[in-house]
Amino acid sequence: MNIFAEIEKILAELLDLEDSDITPDTYLIKDLGAESIDLLELAVAINNRFKIPVKDDDIFLGCFRHYMSEAEQQMADTVPYIAEKYPFLTKDRIKEIAARTVEGPQLKIRDLVDYVTYQLERARHAGNDDS
Amino acid sequence: MKGTFTGKRALILGGSCELALTLAQSMIEASLYPILTYRSDRGLQAISESMLPFAGRFESHYLNFGERETLDTLFTDIAEDLDVLIDFVNDDYESLVASADEDMTCRYFTENVSFRAWILKRAGRAMLKKRKGRLIYISSTAAERPNPGQGFYAAAKRASEALYLNMGLEMAGRGITVAILRPGYVNAGRGAAYIRRKGKAVLDKVPTNRAITREQIAHTILFLLSDGGDGINGTVVTMDGGLTSGK
């Protein structure tokens, strides 16, 4: 299954995008103008399409800045601290987001793809464990 | 009551109370499909007895606001397919604020406010798939004018109202709307017992000198659910015979 293509299809429908120029590096909020109600619909649609649990705060990195500040208060290293909270993000991606949070929401389509991939993988492992 | 209704499947929380059962029967007559929840054997028995003539035209499911997992089971059992939610659940914790037990306070708000937020999340997401939904919360005039000892009840009602109203604000653009009904003295269930206990003095406070009947409540809810009542969103409808309009 091409997860990116499926998410692109969902976004085109939800956000009424005609000639979609979406790439994995497209910003969901900055480029596509998604609002909070759109994100809610997207979470429901992803849950429906891929049959995976979707936690809105996780998939949309809703607490990223909060976790950064928690790490700082606890004098912990930011990247491993956030990696524990968002295990679907690579360390490089966490560094990239952390460096640019002041510029506004950093959520990219690739983050959604990574979340879905991670959850599908977890579901597959859970299925294997059951058998 | 004649009216047109866009959706048919109506989840009624607190489905074993007299008001819910009266409403469920009116709904069936209006070709809606009530899904009643109960939280005790006694509740199930009340539903079974009252709804006996309507077999096959409604469902009943267990839901306990004190057991979070029952919410998952309920939504799985109804296949997350609902058009309407009507919330009658009405727990009471009567205590002066300065007398209240701390553990009871936590439990009361978890069951009567937090649990309601979890329900709204599930219902809102289910309705979002259809881009259509209607939610009615049955509150109370006690939310606005509590008596001494009703602080917790009033706080839970106001907090729950706020959650519902915000749903109406946030999701109306996706076809999901909300109305709150605040009945005053009602001649059913706990209200009827209160009126009996306090006597005529209670109804003397109501400008119409009458309690609201369960049929009136059912009729009003059906109107709010109908396509004609659809414009009433994110607001409170008070139905108390004028009780709270004067001093």
Interface residues (C-beta under 8 A of the other chain):
Chain A: S36 I37 L40 E41 A43 V44 N47 N48
Chain B: G124 R125 L128 K129 E170 M171 G173 R174
